[in-house]
């Protein structure tokens, strides 16, 4: 397969554009099962009717596994927010509306978010003591079980707006079915890592548009902070540990 233009580079993958397609090429040591699970997630989300680029194939290039999807010409919502800060509120409104559209869908064959979060908490035995892990598991088990589609990494870099103004949602590697407020807590946390002002704008809009109590979304923060810690980013550790100290919000 011919790989022309690099459009993104991450720790575990390189993304190329060629012949109207996007080829996400994973590192040699990336588990084959994770690649196929991501493609399966993407295909299942396609079936919900959400506007996302279509999966074309799973293949190999130079011995590395790759997922091939349609290419969408446009800018990310993150770029638009940065280039046009005067219209930030308008962009953030659209951002939240897109997330609520995701949450309006169901996909019964997606993995369950609670199961994934419990596994992630268990994996932190070397980072968190047994008491903290127990408190996180207890909190998670007490949260209501829902079956809404959750993106799992919903942030403005994962939305592409084409020239006609149509939004496409990308990167469904972490998609699950579960509680929408957990998904919102994850998005809030991602904003908080880089810009607390944007995080508060987002939280207020999400809670207003979804008619959700802010305290309810906040109860998920220690859990999603623990999940974020499993990515092993040393620069985020101190920030995340502050959220993982489990406590009740007033």
PLY file of the C-alpha trace (Angstrom):
ply
format ascii 1.0
element vertex 250
property float x
property float y
property float z
element edge 249
property int vertex1
property int vertex2
end_header
0.00 0.00 0.00
1.32 3.41 -1.00
1.60 5.85 1.92
1.79 9.45 0.75
1.22 12.22 3.28
1.56 11.98 7.06
-1.30 13.87 8.69
-0.75 12.85 12.34
1.79 11.06 14.51
1.04 9.53 17.91
2.92 7.30 20.35
1.48 4.08 18.95
0.49 4.98 15.40
1.08 7.12 12.33
-1.82 8.39 10.22
-1.44 8.87 6.47
-3.61 10.31 3.71
-3.60 8.72 0.26
-6.07 8.48 -2.64
-9.03 9.83 -0.67
-8.40 7.47 2.23
-6.92 7.66 5.72
-4.56 4.86 6.70
-3.92 4.54 10.44
-0.75 2.45 10.75
-0.01 0.98 14.19
3.44 0.23 15.62
4.75 -3.33 15.29
4.11 -4.15 18.95
0.51 -2.88 18.96
-1.78 -5.85 19.74
-3.56 -7.27 16.70
-6.69 -7.74 18.83
-6.79 -4.01 19.66
-6.63 -3.12 15.95
-9.52 -5.41 15.06
-11.50 -4.26 18.11
-11.13 -0.62 17.04
-12.31 -1.44 13.50
-15.24 -3.40 14.94
-16.16 -0.51 17.25
-16.08 1.84 14.26
-18.26 -0.44 12.16
-20.81 -0.83 14.96
-21.00 2.93 15.46
-21.50 3.34 11.68
-24.62 1.20 12.03
-26.16 3.71 14.47
-26.43 6.28 11.66
-24.01 8.79 13.19
-22.07 10.82 10.63
-18.61 9.24 10.71
-16.08 8.29 8.03
-16.65 4.73 6.81
-14.24 1.89 7.48
-12.87 0.53 4.20
-10.65 -2.32 5.41
-8.20 -3.68 7.95
-4.90 -4.54 6.29
-1.14 -4.78 6.75
1.61 -2.56 5.38
5.28 -3.40 5.87
4.26 -5.95 8.48
2.26 -3.44 10.52
-1.50 -3.58 11.02
-3.53 -0.68 9.63
-7.13 0.52 9.54
-8.28 2.26 6.36
-11.17 4.75 6.46
-12.64 7.44 4.24
-10.80 10.77 4.21
-12.77 13.89 5.13
-11.37 17.21 3.88
-11.79 19.95 6.45
-10.62 21.43 9.73
-10.92 20.02 13.20
-13.20 21.84 15.59
-10.09 22.43 17.74
-8.46 24.34 14.87
-11.58 26.42 14.35
-11.79 27.29 18.05
-8.16 28.37 18.04
-8.40 30.41 14.81
-11.70 32.09 15.66
-11.85 32.59 19.46
-14.57 35.24 19.15
-17.01 32.48 18.20
-15.90 30.03 20.88
-19.37 29.82 22.44
-20.90 28.91 19.07
-18.34 26.17 18.52
-18.76 24.82 22.02
-22.53 24.70 21.56
-22.08 22.60 18.46
-19.54 20.41 20.22
-21.99 19.58 23.01
-24.85 19.03 20.55
-22.72 16.47 18.70
-21.95 14.65 21.94
-25.62 14.56 22.86
-26.37 13.11 19.42
-23.87 10.32 20.14
-25.52 9.67 23.50
-28.93 9.44 21.82
-27.80 6.26 20.01
-27.56 2.68 21.20
-25.37 -0.17 20.01
-26.00 -3.31 22.10
-22.89 -5.15 20.86
-20.39 -2.51 21.99
-18.32 -3.36 25.05
-19.75 -2.12 28.35
-18.14 1.02 29.79
-18.41 -0.20 33.40
-16.51 -3.39 32.57
-13.74 -1.39 30.89
-13.46 1.04 33.82
-13.28 -1.80 36.35
-10.45 -3.40 34.35
-8.60 -0.08 34.18
-8.90 0.45 37.94
-7.60 -3.10 38.55
-4.60 -2.42 36.30
-3.44 0.42 38.58
-2.29 -1.85 41.41
1.21 -0.42 41.08
-0.02 3.18 41.15
-2.94 3.22 43.62
-3.20 1.47 46.98
-5.83 -1.19 47.66
-8.04 1.16 49.67
-8.21 3.74 46.87
-8.93 1.05 44.26
-11.67 -0.37 46.49
-13.27 3.07 46.87
-13.16 3.60 43.12
-14.73 0.18 42.43
-17.41 0.86 45.04
-18.24 4.24 43.55
-18.36 2.79 40.04
-20.62 -0.08 41.09
-23.04 2.39 42.69
-23.47 4.46 39.53
-26.57 3.87 37.36
-26.16 1.45 34.45
-27.04 2.94 31.07
-26.57 1.68 27.52
-25.90 4.87 25.57
-23.14 5.04 22.96
-20.11 6.73 24.56
-17.21 7.97 22.43
-14.59 7.62 25.18
-12.26 10.28 23.77
-14.64 13.06 22.78
-12.70 16.29 22.30
-12.56 18.98 19.57
-9.61 17.32 17.77
-11.89 14.36 16.97
-14.44 16.42 15.04
-13.80 17.41 11.43
-15.93 20.10 9.78
-15.93 19.96 5.97
-16.35 22.91 3.57
-20.12 22.49 3.58
-20.17 22.77 7.38
-20.95 19.09 7.96
-19.43 17.55 11.08
-17.75 14.14 11.08
-16.79 12.42 14.34
-13.59 10.36 14.20
-11.45 8.04 16.35
-13.78 5.41 17.83
-11.05 3.26 19.42
-12.50 3.79 22.91
-16.22 3.52 22.07
-18.41 1.68 24.57
-22.01 1.58 25.74
-22.67 3.08 29.13
-23.50 6.17 31.14
-23.42 9.47 29.20
-22.29 11.40 32.27
-19.16 9.26 32.48
-18.40 10.21 28.89
-19.00 13.86 29.76
-16.72 13.61 32.81
-13.98 12.24 30.55
-14.39 15.18 28.16
-14.34 17.66 31.06
-11.15 16.05 32.35
-9.48 16.32 28.95
-10.32 20.02 28.76
-9.08 20.50 32.35
-5.68 19.04 31.49
-5.06 21.95 29.12
-7.52 24.79 29.77
-9.72 24.98 32.87
-11.74 27.86 31.43
-12.83 25.72 28.47
-13.56 22.86 30.85
-16.01 24.99 32.85
-17.70 26.34 29.71
-18.11 22.77 28.49
-19.43 21.44 31.80
-22.02 24.19 32.14
-23.24 23.71 28.57
-23.42 19.93 28.80
-25.38 20.01 32.04
-27.74 22.68 30.74
-28.43 20.99 27.40
-28.75 17.48 28.85
-30.63 18.60 31.98
-28.04 16.82 34.12
-26.97 17.90 37.60
-23.35 19.04 37.59
-22.79 17.13 40.84
-23.75 13.89 39.08
-21.16 14.36 36.32
-18.57 15.32 38.96
-19.12 12.03 40.81
-17.59 10.28 37.80
-14.39 12.36 37.84
-12.29 10.19 40.22
-13.21 7.13 38.13
-12.37 8.64 34.75
-9.20 10.18 36.18
-8.09 6.68 37.16
-8.89 5.47 33.64
-6.81 8.32 32.19
-3.89 7.30 34.40
-3.66 3.97 32.61
-2.31 5.84 29.56
0.91 6.29 31.52
1.52 9.97 30.78
3.91 11.07 33.53
3.14 14.77 32.90
-0.51 14.19 33.85
0.02 12.02 36.92
0.04 14.69 39.65
-3.05 16.38 38.19
-4.96 13.11 37.92
-4.05 12.00 41.44
-5.82 15.07 42.80
-9.05 13.90 41.15
-8.56 10.27 42.16
-8.61 11.19 45.86
-12.21 10.03 46.18
-14.54 12.40 47.97
-18.15 13.49 47.86
-18.98 16.71 46.06
-21.17 19.21 47.81
0 1
1 2
2 3
3 4
4 5
5 6
6 7
7 8
8 9
9 10
10 11
11 12
12 13
13 14
14 15
15 16
16 17
17 18
18 19
19 20
20 21
21 22
22 23
23 24
24 25
25 26
26 27
27 28
28 29
29 30
30 31
31 32
32 33
33 34
34 35
35 36
36 37
37 38
38 39
39 40
40 41
41 42
42 43
43 44
44 45
45 46
46 47
47 48
48 49
49 50
50 51
51 52
52 53
53 54
54 55
55 56
56 57
57 58
58 59
59 60
60 61
61 62
62 63
63 64
64 65
65 66
66 67
67 68
68 69
69 70
70 71
71 72
72 73
73 74
74 75
75 76
76 77
77 78
78 79
79 80
80 81
81 82
82 83
83 84
84 85
85 86
86 87
87 88
88 89
89 90
90 91
91 92
92 93
93 94
94 95
95 96
96 97
97 98
98 99
99 100
100 101
101 102
102 103
103 104
104 105
105 106
106 107
107 108
108 109
109 110
110 111
111 112
112 113
113 114
114 115
115 116
116 117
117 118
118 119
119 120
120 121
121 122
122 123
123 124
124 125
125 126
126 127
127 128
128 129
129 130
130 131
131 132
132 133
133 134
134 135
135 136
136 137
137 138
138 139
139 140
140 141
141 142
142 143
143 144
144 145
145 146
146 147
147 148
148 149
149 150
150 151
151 152
152 153
153 154
154 155
155 156
156 157
157 158
158 159
159 160
160 161
161 162
162 163
163 164
164 165
165 166
166 167
167 168
168 169
169 170
170 171
171 172
172 173
173 174
174 175
175 176
176 177
177 178
178 179
179 180
180 181
181 182
182 183
183 184
184 185
185 186
186 187
187 188
188 189
189 190
190 191
191 192
192 193
193 194
194 195
195 196
196 197
197 198
198 199
199 200
200 201
201 202
202 203
203 204
204 205
205 206
206 207
207 208
208 209
209 210
210 211
211 212
212 213
213 214
214 215
215 216
216 217
217 218
218 219
219 220
220 221
221 222
222 223
223 224
224 225
225 226
226 227
227 228
228 229
229 230
230 231
231 232
232 233
233 234
234 235
235 236
236 237
237 238
238 239
239 240
240 241
241 242
242 243
243 244
244 245
245 246
246 247
247 248
248 249
